[in-house]
Amino acid sequence: MKLDILVMAAHPDDAELGCSGTICAEIAKGKKVGILDFTRGELGTRGTPEIRLAESAEATKILGVHTRENLGFRDGFFVNDEEHLMKIIKVIRRYQPEVVLANAIDDRHPDHGKGSALAVDACFKSGLRMIETFEEDGTLQAAWRPKNVFHYIQDRYISPDFIVDISAFWDKKEASIRAFRSQFYDPSSSEPSSYLSSPEFLEFIESRSREFGHAIGVKYGEGFTSYRKLGVNSVLEFL
């Protein structure tokens, strides 16, 4: 299956928190979107890897993404090396996305910045035909480089290069986040409190989306950054 957009995320729930509104907006336009989680989030204060995978599957159904994979990298300890890059390159070449959405370039959790850099490196190297990768059946994969890599904004505030209107999809975004019940506010939970589990954290997520939306004159928005300068075909195509 060829994808229009492949979202890369260091942890299950990164995509939901950072860009699920954009995912829904593009799917509503008929685009094919997939998610590639790097780790199972096994170092999280709450839940287990098995619980988080089940929650990820529920969030996937809510969003309606066309495919989702988890590479099983070690949470907190994955690095940008050949072994990790080759696994990501194989996925890029399998789905041939036009655009990759990746973690924030810098964030509170070190894995987010590492995941961002790993995604950028993999997207570039995936376009080098002298790097050979193969499907499970032994078929040689064709080189493929996405046209753009954009980075969603997570915990730390980063001034966005552009903002996507997600007003029509806020309810789905919120539902996909709440699918990760083990991670976020649940007054009936007996697990230890964490940075994510306070009711204020979900309020922060909504406030951030409202802030980005306000910046472009809509109710809710998601911000992205780009290393490259962005070009447009017409000055009439902005909101």
Accessible surface in RSA format (square Angstrom, percent):
REM  Atomic radii and reference values for relative SASA: ProtOr
REM  Chains: A
REM  Algorithm: Lee & Richards
REM  Probe-radius: 1.40
REM  Slices: 20
REM RES _ NUM      All-atoms   Total-Side   Main-Chain    Non-polar    All polar
REM                ABS   REL    ABS   REL    ABS   REL    ABS   REL    ABS   REL
RES MET A   1   115.04  59.6  58.38  38.6  56.66 134.9  73.62  62.6  41.42  54.9
RES LYS A   2    94.30  46.0  78.79  48.3  15.51  36.9  80.08  72.1  14.22  15.1
RES LEU A   3     0.51   0.3   0.00   0.0   0.51   1.3   0.51   0.4   0.00   0.0
RES ASP A   4    42.89  30.0  41.85  41.7   1.03   2.4   6.58  15.5  36.31  36.2
RES ILE A   5    17.61  10.0  17.61  13.1   0.00   0.0  17.61  12.7   0.00   0.0
RES LEU A   6     1.81   1.0   1.81   1.3   0.00   0.0   1.81   1.3   0.00   0.0
RES VAL A   7     0.00   0.0   0.00   0.0   0.00   0.0   0.00   0.0   0.00   0.0
RES MET A   8     0.76   0.4   0.76   0.5   0.00   0.0   0.76   0.6   0.00   0.0
RES ALA A   9     0.00   0.0   0.00   0.0   0.00   0.0   0.00   0.0   0.00   0.0
RES ALA A  10     0.00   0.0   0.00   0.0   0.00   0.0   0.00   0.0   0.00   0.0
RES HIS A  11    11.57   6.3  11.57   8.0   0.00   0.0   6.73   6.9   4.84   5.6
RES PRO A  12     0.00   0.0   0.00   0.0   0.00   0.0   0.00   0.0   0.00   0.0
RES ASP A  13     4.94   3.5   4.94   4.9   0.00   0.0   0.11   0.3   4.83   4.8
RES ASP A  14     3.60   2.5   3.60   3.6   0.00   0.0   0.00   0.0   3.60   3.6
RES ALA A  15     0.00   0.0   0.00   0.0   0.00   0.0   0.00   0.0   0.00   0.0
RES GLU A  16     0.00   0.0   0.00   0.0   0.00   0.0   0.00   0.0   0.00   0.0
RES LEU A  17    27.58  15.4  18.67  13.4   8.90  22.4  18.81  13.2   8.77  23.6
RES GLY A  18     4.51   5.6   0.00   N/A   4.51   5.6   0.55   1.5   3.96   8.9
RES CYS A  19     0.00   0.0   0.00   0.0   0.00   0.0   0.00   0.0   0.00   0.0
RES SER A  20     0.00   0.0   0.00   0.0   0.00   0.0   0.00   0.0   0.00   0.0
RES GLY A  21     0.00   0.0   0.00   N/A   0.00   0.0   0.00   0.0   0.00   0.0
RES THR A  22     8.02   5.7   8.02   8.1   0.00   0.0   8.02  10.8   0.00   0.0
RES ILE A  23     0.94   0.5   0.24   0.2   0.70   1.7   0.94   0.7   0.00   0.0
RES CYS A  24     4.43   3.4   1.09   1.2   3.35   7.9   2.36   6.0   2.07   2.2
RES ALA A  25     7.15   6.6   6.04   9.3   1.11   2.5   6.16   8.7   0.98   2.6
RES GLU A  26    33.60  19.3  33.60  25.4   0.00   0.0   2.21   4.3  31.39  25.6
RES ILE A  27    39.99  22.8  31.58  23.5   8.42  20.3  31.58  22.7   8.42  22.8
RES ALA A  28    70.36  64.7  26.89  41.5  43.47  98.9  38.89  54.8  31.48  83.4
RES LYS A  29   143.43  70.0 108.81  66.8  34.63  82.4  78.14  70.3  65.30  69.6
RES GLY A  30    60.92  75.1   0.00   N/A  60.92  75.1  34.97  96.0  25.95  58.1
RES LYS A  31    88.65  43.2  87.73  53.8   0.92   2.2  32.58  29.3  56.07  59.7
RES LYS A  32    88.80  43.3  88.80  54.5   0.00   0.0  39.21  35.3  49.59  52.8
RES VAL A  33     0.06   0.0   0.06   0.1   0.00   0.0   0.06   0.0   0.00   0.0
RES GLY A  34     0.00   0.0   0.00   N/A   0.00   0.0   0.00   0.0   0.00   0.0
RES ILE A  35     2.03   1.2   0.00   0.0   2.03   4.9   0.00   0.0   2.03   5.5
RES LEU A  36     0.63   0.3   0.63   0.4   0.00   0.0   0.63   0.4   0.00   0.0
RES ASP A  37     1.80   1.3   1.80   1.8   0.00   0.0   0.00   0.0   1.80   1.8
RES PHE A  38     0.36   0.2   0.36   0.2   0.00   0.0   0.36   0.2   0.00   0.0
RES THR A  39     0.00   0.0   0.00   0.0   0.00   0.0   0.00   0.0   0.00   0.0
RES ARG A  40    87.65  36.8  87.62  44.7   0.03   0.1  14.48  19.8  73.17  44.3
RES GLY A  41     2.38   2.9   0.00   N/A   2.38   2.9   0.14   0.4   2.24   5.0
RES GLU A  42    59.81  34.3  36.38  27.5  23.43  55.8  24.92  48.2  34.88  28.5
RES LEU A  43   108.73  60.6  80.84  57.8  27.88  70.1  85.35  59.9  23.38  62.9
RES GLY A  44    30.83  38.0   0.00   N/A  30.83  38.0  16.79  46.1  14.04  31.4
RES THR A  45    83.31  59.3  53.05  53.8  30.26  72.1  29.55  39.7  53.76  81.3
RES ARG A  46    12.47   5.2  10.47   5.3   2.00   4.8   1.07   1.5  11.40   6.9
RES GLY A  47    20.11  24.8   0.00   N/A  20.11  24.8   1.55   4.2  18.56  41.6
RES THR A  48    58.59  41.7  55.08  55.8   3.52   8.4  56.05  75.3   2.54   3.8
RES PRO A  49    25.73  18.7  25.72  23.4   0.00   0.0  25.72  21.2   0.00   0.0
RES GLU A  50   115.17  66.1 106.91  80.9   8.26  19.7  66.84 129.3  48.33  39.5
RES ILE A  51    75.85  43.2  72.88  54.3   2.97   7.2  75.83  54.6   0.02   0.1
RES ARG A  52    12.37   5.2  12.37   6.3   0.00   0.0   1.17   1.6  11.21   6.8
RES LEU A  53    71.89  40.0  65.62  46.9   6.26  15.7  65.93  46.3   5.95  16.0
RES ALA A  54    66.42  61.1  51.14  78.9  15.27  34.7  59.42  83.7   6.99  18.5
RES GLU A  55    13.24   7.6  12.10   9.2   1.14   2.7  10.07  19.5   3.17   2.6
RES SER A  56     7.11   6.0   7.11   9.5   0.00   0.0   2.21   4.7   4.90   6.9
RES ALA A  57    53.49  49.2  45.12  69.6   8.36  19.0  52.09  73.4   1.40   3.7
RES GLU A  58    59.04  33.9  55.49  42.0   3.56   8.5  28.74  55.6  30.30  24.7
RES ALA A  59     0.00   0.0   0.00   0.0   0.00   0.0   0.00   0.0   0.00   0.0
RES THR A  60    24.89  17.7  24.35  24.7   0.54   1.3  23.68  31.8   1.22   1.8
RES LYS A  61   170.17  83.0 144.37  88.6  25.81  61.4  94.59  85.1  75.58  80.5
RES ILE A  62    48.01  27.3  36.16  26.9  11.85  28.6  43.62  31.4   4.38  11.9
RES LEU A  63     1.56   0.9   0.00   0.0   1.56   3.9   0.00   0.0   1.56   4.2
RES GLY A  64    37.71  46.5   0.00   N/A  37.71  46.5  28.07  77.0   9.64  21.6
RES VAL A  65    15.17  10.0   0.00   0.0  15.17  36.6   0.00   0.0  15.17  41.1
RES HIS A  66    73.67  40.3  46.16  32.1  27.51  70.4  30.40  31.3  43.27  50.3
RES THR A  67    26.91  19.1  18.61  18.9   8.30  19.8  13.74  18.5  13.18  19.9
RES ARG A  68    44.94  18.9  15.06   7.7  29.88  71.1  15.06  20.6  29.88  18.1
RES GLU A  69    50.02  28.7  43.25  32.7   6.77  16.1  30.73  59.4  19.28  15.7
RES ASN A  70    49.69  34.3  17.90  17.3  31.79  76.5  17.09  41.1  32.60  31.5
RES LEU A  71    37.57  20.9  18.06  12.9  19.51  49.1  21.24  14.9  16.33  43.9
RES GLY A  72    44.14  54.4   0.00   N/A  44.14  54.4  16.72  45.9  27.42  61.4
RES PHE A  73     9.53   4.8   4.06   2.5   5.47  14.2   8.21   5.0   1.32   3.8
RES ARG A  74   156.07  65.5 153.91  78.5   2.16   5.1  64.80  88.6  91.26  55.3
RES ASP A  75     6.04   4.2   4.31   4.3   1.73   4.1   0.00   0.0   6.04   6.0
RES GLY A  76    26.56  32.8   0.00   N/A  26.56  32.8   9.38  25.7  17.18  38.5
RES PHE A  77   119.15  59.6 102.46  63.5  16.68  43.4 105.96  64.2  13.19  37.7
RES PHE A  78     1.58   0.8   0.84   0.5   0.74   1.9   1.58   1.0   0.00   0.0
RES VAL A  79    72.88  48.0  70.75  64.1   2.13   5.1  72.88  63.3   0.00   0.0
RES ASN A  80    73.21  50.5  40.10  38.8  33.11  79.7  23.82  57.3  49.39  47.7
RES ASP A  81    56.07  39.3  49.48  49.2   6.59  15.6  33.36  78.5  22.71  22.7
RES GLU A  82   132.41  76.0 123.76  93.6   8.65  20.6  45.55  88.1  86.87  70.9
RES GLU A  83   108.45  62.3  97.31  73.6  11.14  26.5  37.82  73.2  70.62  57.7
RES HIS A  84    27.13  14.8  27.02  18.8   0.12   0.3  17.57  18.1   9.56  11.1
RES LEU A  85    12.41   6.9  12.41   8.9   0.00   0.0  12.41   8.7   0.00   0.0
RES MET A  86    53.16  27.5  53.14  35.2   0.02   0.0  46.35  39.4   6.80   9.0
RES LYS A  87    89.01  43.4  86.03  52.8   2.98   7.1  51.00  45.9  38.01  40.5
RES ILE A  88     0.00   0.0   0.00   0.0   0.00   0.0   0.00   0.0   0.00   0.0
RES ILE A  89     0.84   0.5   0.84   0.6   0.00   0.0   0.84   0.6   0.00   0.0
RES LYS A  90    54.84  26.8  54.84  33.6   0.00   0.0  23.07  20.8  31.77  33.8
RES VAL A  91     4.45   2.9   4.45   4.0   0.00   0.0   4.45   3.9   0.00   0.0
RES ILE A  92     0.00   0.0   0.00   0.0   0.00   0.0   0.00   0.0   0.00   0.0
RES ARG A  93     8.70   3.7   1.63   0.8   7.07  16.8   0.00   0.0   8.70   5.3
RES ARG A  94    71.52  30.0  54.42  27.7  17.10  40.7  34.36  47.0  37.16  22.5
RES TYR A  95    19.96   9.3  19.96  11.4   0.00   0.0   7.34   5.5  12.62  15.6
RES GLN A  96    51.09  28.6  51.09  37.3   0.00   0.0   3.52   7.5  47.57  36.1
RES PRO A  97     0.00   0.0   0.00   0.0   0.00   0.0   0.00   0.0   0.00   0.0
RES GLU A  98    38.89  22.3  38.80  29.4   0.09   0.2  27.62  53.4  11.26   9.2
RES VAL A  99    31.40  20.7  31.40  28.4   0.00   0.0  31.40  27.3   0.00   0.0
RES VAL A 100     0.00   0.0   0.00   0.0   0.00   0.0   0.00   0.0   0.00   0.0
RES LEU A 101     7.29   4.1   7.29   5.2   0.00   0.0   7.29   5.1   0.00   0.0
RES ALA A 102     0.24   0.2   0.24   0.4   0.00   0.0   0.24   0.3   0.00   0.0
RES ASN A 103     0.89   0.6   0.63   0.6   0.26   0.6   0.00   0.0   0.89   0.9
RES ALA A 104     0.72   0.7   0.13   0.2   0.59   1.3   0.72   1.0   0.00   0.0
RES ILE A 105    68.01  38.7  49.12  36.6  18.88  45.5  49.49  35.6  18.51  50.2
RES ASP A 106    76.84  53.8  76.07  75.7   0.77   1.8  24.26  57.1  52.58  52.4
RES ASP A 107     8.43   5.9   0.31   0.3   8.12  19.2   0.00   0.0   8.43   8.4
RES ARG A 108   119.21  50.1 104.09  53.1  15.13  36.0  28.36  38.8  90.86  55.1
RES HIS A 109    64.10  35.0  62.11  43.2   1.98   5.1  43.99  45.3  20.10  23.4
RES PRO A 110    97.01  70.7  85.06  77.5  11.95  43.4  94.65  78.1   2.36  14.7
RES ASP A 111     1.67   1.2   1.67   1.7   0.00   0.0   0.00   0.0   1.67   1.7
RES HIS A 112    18.79  10.3  18.79  13.1   0.00   0.0  17.09  17.6   1.70   2.0
RES GLY A 113    19.14  23.6   0.00   N/A  19.14  23.6  14.10  38.7   5.04  11.3
RES LYS A 114    70.03  34.2  61.79  37.9   8.24  19.6  58.13  52.3  11.90  12.7
RES GLY A 115     0.65   0.8   0.00   N/A   0.65   0.8   0.00   0.0   0.65   1.5
RES SER A 116     1.61   1.4   1.61   2.1   0.00   0.0   0.56   1.2   1.05   1.5
RES ALA A 117    52.57  48.3  44.77  69.1   7.80  17.7  50.06  70.5   2.51   6.7
RES LEU A 118     0.60   0.3   0.60   0.4   0.00   0.0   0.60   0.4   0.00   0.0
RES ALA A 119     0.00   0.0   0.00   0.0   0.00   0.0   0.00   0.0   0.00   0.0
RES VAL A 120    50.17  33.0  48.71  44.1   1.46   3.5  48.71  42.3   1.46   4.0
RES ASP A 121    37.06  26.0  33.07  32.9   3.99   9.4  11.98  28.2  25.08  25.0
RES ALA A 122     0.00   0.0   0.00   0.0   0.00   0.0   0.00   0.0   0.00   0.0
RES CYS A 123     3.80   2.9   3.80   4.2   0.00   0.0   3.80   9.6   0.00   0.0
RES PHE A 124   111.78  55.9 109.54  67.8   2.25   5.8 111.10  67.4   0.68   2.0
RES LYS A 125    65.27  31.8  65.27  40.0   0.00   0.0  40.95  36.9  24.32  25.9
RES SER A 126     0.00   0.0   0.00   0.0   0.00   0.0   0.00   0.0   0.00   0.0
RES GLY A 127    23.15  28.5   0.00   N/A  23.15  28.5   2.69   7.4  20.46  45.8
RES LEU A 128    68.39  38.1  66.17  47.3   2.23   5.6  68.39  48.0   0.00   0.0
RES ARG A 129   190.95  80.2 171.51  87.4  19.44  46.3  62.78  85.8 128.18  77.7
RES MET A 130   153.96  79.7 131.16  86.8  22.80  54.3 124.02 105.4  29.94  39.7
RES ILE A 131    42.81  24.4  37.91  28.2   4.90  11.8  41.67  30.0   1.14   3.1
RES GLU A 132   104.18  59.8  87.84  66.5  16.34  38.9  21.73  42.0  82.44  67.3
RES THR A 133     4.14   2.9   0.79   0.8   3.34   8.0   4.14   5.6   0.00   0.0
RES PHE A 134    88.96  44.5  85.97  53.2   2.99   7.8  85.97  52.1   2.99   8.6
RES GLU A 135    46.36  26.6  41.28  31.2   5.09  12.1  23.76  46.0  22.60  18.5
RES GLU A 136   154.48  88.7 119.76  90.6  34.72  82.7  65.94 127.5  88.54  72.3
RES ASP A 137   120.50  84.4  77.49  77.1  43.01 101.7  51.71 121.7  68.78  68.6
RES GLY A 138    48.78  60.2   0.00   N/A  48.78  60.2  31.02  85.1  17.76  39.8
RES THR A 139    77.78  55.3  68.75  69.7   9.03  21.5  58.85  79.0  18.93  28.6
RES LEU A 140   101.03  56.3  81.80  58.5  19.24  48.4  81.80  57.4  19.24  51.8
RES GLN A 141    14.93   8.3   2.96   2.2  11.97  28.5   8.36  17.8   6.57   5.0
RES ALA A 142    65.36  60.1  49.19  75.9  16.17  36.8  58.67  82.6   6.69  17.7
RES ALA A 143    36.84  33.9  12.89  19.9  23.95  54.5  13.11  18.5  23.73  62.8
RES TRP A 144    64.72  26.0  60.92  29.5   3.80   8.9  64.72  34.5   0.00   0.0
RES ARG A 145   104.33  43.8  84.51  43.1  19.82  47.2  40.36  55.2  63.98  38.8
RES PRO A 146     9.05   6.6   0.00   0.0   9.05  32.9   0.12   0.1   8.93  55.5
RES LYS A 147   140.66  68.6 127.54  78.3  13.12  31.2  84.04  75.6  56.61  60.3
RES ASN A 148    39.32  27.1  37.04  35.8   2.28   5.5   2.37   5.7  36.94  35.7
RES VAL A 149    29.07  19.1  19.10  17.3   9.97  24.0  19.10  16.6   9.97  27.0
RES PHE A 150    25.81  12.9  25.81  16.0   0.00   0.0  25.81  15.6   0.00   0.0
RES HIS A 151     0.89   0.5   0.75   0.5   0.13   0.3   0.75   0.8   0.13   0.2
RES TYR A 152     0.32   0.2   0.00   0.0   0.32   0.8   0.00   0.0   0.32   0.4
RES ILE A 153    12.00   6.8   1.15   0.9  10.85  26.1   1.15   0.8  10.85  29.4
RES GLN A 154    19.76  11.1   7.97   5.8  11.79  28.1  13.74  29.2   6.02   4.6
RES ASP A 155    33.45  23.4  23.90  23.8   9.55  22.6  13.43  31.6  20.02  20.0
RES ARG A 156   115.45  48.5 110.04  56.1   5.42  12.9  39.37  53.8  76.09  46.1
RES TYR A 157   119.96  56.0  91.94  52.3  28.01  72.9  67.60  50.8  52.36  64.5
RES ILE A 158    33.26  18.9  29.47  22.0   3.79   9.1  33.26  23.9   0.00   0.0
RES SER A 159    80.14  67.7  67.63  90.3  12.51  28.8  37.26  79.3  42.88  60.1
RES PRO A 160    28.71  20.9  10.30   9.4  18.41  66.9  10.30   8.5  18.41 114.4
RES ASP A 161    82.66  57.9  50.42  50.2  32.23  76.2  14.40  33.9  68.26  68.1
RES PHE A 162    57.11  28.6  48.62  30.1   8.50  22.1  57.11  34.6   0.00   0.0
RES ILE A 163    31.42  17.9  11.76   8.8  19.66  47.4  11.76   8.5  19.66  53.3
RES VAL A 164    34.16  22.5  30.67  27.8   3.48   8.4  34.16  29.7   0.00   0.0
RES ASP A 165    52.84  37.0  39.83  39.6  13.01  30.8  11.15  26.3  41.69  41.6
RES ILE A 166     0.05   0.0   0.00   0.0   0.05   0.1   0.05   0.0   0.00   0.0
RES SER A 167    39.94  33.8  23.93  31.9  16.02  36.9  24.09  51.3  15.86  22.2
RES ALA A 168    90.37  83.1  48.49  74.8  41.88  95.3  60.99  85.9  29.38  77.8
RES PHE A 169    48.15  24.1  46.82  29.0   1.33   3.5  48.15  29.2   0.00   0.0
RES TRP A 170    20.83   8.4  20.28   9.8   0.55   1.3  15.18   8.1   5.65   9.2
RES ASP A 171   111.62  78.2 104.95 104.5   6.66  15.8  36.33  85.5  75.29  75.1
RES LYS A 172    97.85  47.7  96.38  59.1   1.47   3.5  54.78  49.3  43.07  45.9
RES LYS A 173     2.28   1.1   2.28   1.4   0.00   0.0   1.32   1.2   0.96   1.0
RES GLU A 174    55.81  32.0  55.61  42.1   0.20   0.5  11.71  22.6  44.10  36.0
RES ALA A 175    41.67  38.3  33.43  51.6   8.24  18.7  38.96  54.9   2.71   7.2
RES SER A 176     0.00   0.0   0.00   0.0   0.00   0.0   0.00   0.0   0.00   0.0
RES ILE A 177     3.75   2.1   3.63   2.7   0.12   0.3   3.75   2.7   0.00   0.0
RES ARG A 178   115.82  48.6 109.42  55.8   6.40  15.2  47.29  64.6  68.53  41.5
RES ALA A 179     2.22   2.0   0.00   0.0   2.22   5.0   1.96   2.8   0.26   0.7
RES PHE A 180     0.00   0.0   0.00   0.0   0.00   0.0   0.00   0.0   0.00   0.0
RES ARG A 181   139.94  58.8 132.50  67.5   7.44  17.7  62.13  84.9  77.81  47.2
RES SER A 182    14.62  12.4   5.17   6.9   9.45  21.8  14.21  30.3   0.41   0.6
RES GLN A 183     7.45   4.2   7.08   5.2   0.37   0.9   0.10   0.2   7.35   5.6
RES PHE A 184     4.22   2.1   3.93   2.4   0.29   0.7   4.10   2.5   0.12   0.3
RES TYR A 185    97.66  45.6  82.41  46.9  15.26  39.7  50.15  37.7  47.52  58.6
RES ASP A 186    50.41  35.3  40.94  40.8   9.47  22.4   8.90  20.9  41.51  41.4
RES PRO A 187   108.42  79.0  72.05  65.7  36.37 132.2  80.30  66.3  28.11 174.7
RES SER A 188    99.41  84.0  62.92  84.0  36.49  84.1  54.81 116.7  44.60  62.5
RES SER A 189    40.15  33.9  10.62  14.2  29.52  68.0  14.33  30.5  25.81  36.2
RES SER A 190   118.49 100.1  77.82 103.9  40.67  93.7  53.57 114.1  64.92  90.9
RES GLU A 191    68.36  39.2  54.30  41.1  14.05  33.5  27.77  53.7  40.59  33.1
RES PRO A 192    82.51  60.1  69.54  63.4  12.97  47.2  81.88  67.6   0.64   4.0
RES SER A 193   100.70  85.1  78.04 104.2  22.66  52.2  37.66  80.2  63.04  88.3
RES SER A 194    31.18  26.3  11.45  15.3  19.73  45.5  20.57  43.8  10.61  14.9
RES TYR A 195   103.98  48.5  81.78  46.5  22.20  57.8  70.87  53.3  33.11  40.8
RES LEU A 196    44.98  25.1  44.98  32.2   0.00   0.0  44.98  31.6   0.00   0.0
RES SER A 197     9.84   8.3   5.40   7.2   4.44  10.2   1.82   3.9   8.03  11.2
RES SER A 198    39.98  33.8  34.67  46.3   5.31  12.2  32.10  68.4   7.87  11.0
RES PRO A 199    50.94  37.1  47.58  43.4   3.36  12.2  49.12  40.6   1.82  11.3
RES GLU A 200   106.92  61.4 103.51  78.3   3.41   8.1  56.74 109.7  50.18  41.0
RES PHE A 201    17.45   8.7  13.02   8.1   4.43  11.5  17.30  10.5   0.14   0.4
RES LEU A 202    24.65  13.7  18.48  13.2   6.17  15.5  18.89  13.3   5.76  15.5
RES GLU A 203   106.26  61.0 101.53  76.8   4.73  11.3  45.58  88.2  60.68  49.5
RES PHE A 204    63.68  31.9  58.12  36.0   5.56  14.5  63.16  38.3   0.52   1.5
RES ILE A 205    17.85  10.2  17.30  12.9   0.54   1.3  17.40  12.5   0.45   1.2
RES GLU A 206    49.49  28.4  49.49  37.4   0.00   0.0   7.24  14.0  42.25  34.5
RES SER A 207    65.40  55.3  59.17  79.0   6.22  14.3  31.41  66.9  33.99  47.6
RES ARG A 208    29.34  12.3  26.38  13.4   2.96   7.0  16.42  22.4  12.92   7.8
RES SER A 209     4.73   4.0   4.40   5.9   0.33   0.8   0.33   0.7   4.40   6.2
RES ARG A 210   103.91  43.6 101.37  51.7   2.53   6.0  38.11  52.1  65.79  39.9
RES GLU A 211    89.22  51.2  80.27  60.7   8.94  21.3  40.92  79.2  48.30  39.4
RES PHE A 212     7.43   3.7   7.42   4.6   0.01   0.0   7.43   4.5   0.00   0.0
RES GLY A 213     0.00   0.0   0.00   N/A   0.00   0.0   0.00   0.0   0.00   0.0
RES HIS A 214   149.45  81.7 136.44  94.8  13.01  33.3  87.17  89.8  62.29  72.5
RES ALA A 215    72.72  66.9  32.75  50.5  39.97  90.9  42.10  59.3  30.62  81.1
RES ILE A 216    52.86  30.1  29.50  22.0  23.36  56.3  39.16  28.2  13.70  37.2
RES GLY A 217    71.08  87.7   0.00   N/A  71.08  87.7  38.19 104.8  32.89  73.7
RES VAL A 218    39.67  26.1  22.37  20.3  17.30  41.7  32.63  28.4   7.04  19.1
RES LYS A 219   119.06  58.1 103.68  63.6  15.38  36.6  58.86  53.0  60.20  64.1
RES TYR A 220    10.90   5.1  10.90   6.2   0.00   0.0   4.93   3.7   5.97   7.4
RES GLY A 221     0.55   0.7   0.00   N/A   0.55   0.7   0.00   0.0   0.55   1.2
RES GLU A 222     6.21   3.6   4.25   3.2   1.96   4.7   6.21  12.0   0.00   0.0
RES GLY A 223     2.41   3.0   0.00   N/A   2.41   3.0   0.00   0.0   2.41   5.4
RES PHE A 224     0.96   0.5   0.96   0.6   0.00   0.0   0.96   0.6   0.00   0.0
RES THR A 225    11.46   8.2  11.46  11.6   0.00   0.0   9.70  13.0   1.76   2.7
RES SER A 226    19.71  16.7   2.03   2.7  17.68  40.7   2.05   4.4  17.66  24.7
RES TYR A 227   150.88  70.4 113.90  64.8  36.97  96.2  92.53  69.5  58.35  71.9
RES ARG A 228   150.42  63.2 140.21  71.5  10.21  24.3  62.11  84.9  88.30  53.5
RES LYS A 229   199.14  97.1 179.12 109.9  20.02  47.7 123.33 111.0  75.81  80.8
RES LEU A 230    79.65  44.4  45.94  32.9  33.71  84.7  48.10  33.8  31.55  84.9
RES GLY A 231    75.35  92.9   0.00   N/A  75.35  92.9  39.24 107.7  36.11  80.9
RES VAL A 232    87.26  57.4  52.08  47.1  35.18  84.8  58.98  51.2  28.28  76.7
RES ASN A 233   150.78 104.0 112.98 109.2  37.79  91.0  25.18  60.6 125.59 121.4
RES SER A 234    34.24  28.9  26.06  34.8   8.18  18.8  25.91  55.2   8.33  11.7
RES VAL A 235   124.97  82.2 107.44  97.3  17.53  42.2 107.44  93.4  17.53  47.5
RES LEU A 236   159.00  88.5 130.17  93.1  28.83  72.5 134.41  94.4  24.59  66.2
RES GLU A 237   123.52  70.9  88.98  67.3  34.54  82.2  42.29  81.8  81.23  66.3
RES PHE A 238   134.23  67.2 110.65  68.5  23.58  61.4 115.09  69.8  19.14  54.8
RES LEU A 239   155.74  86.7  87.57  62.6  68.17 171.4 117.86  82.8  37.88 101.9
END  Absolute sums over single chains surface
CHAIN  1 A    11735.9       9206.3       2529.6       6821.4       4914.6
END  Absolute sums over all chains
TOTAL         11735.9       9206.3       2529.6       6821.4       4914.6
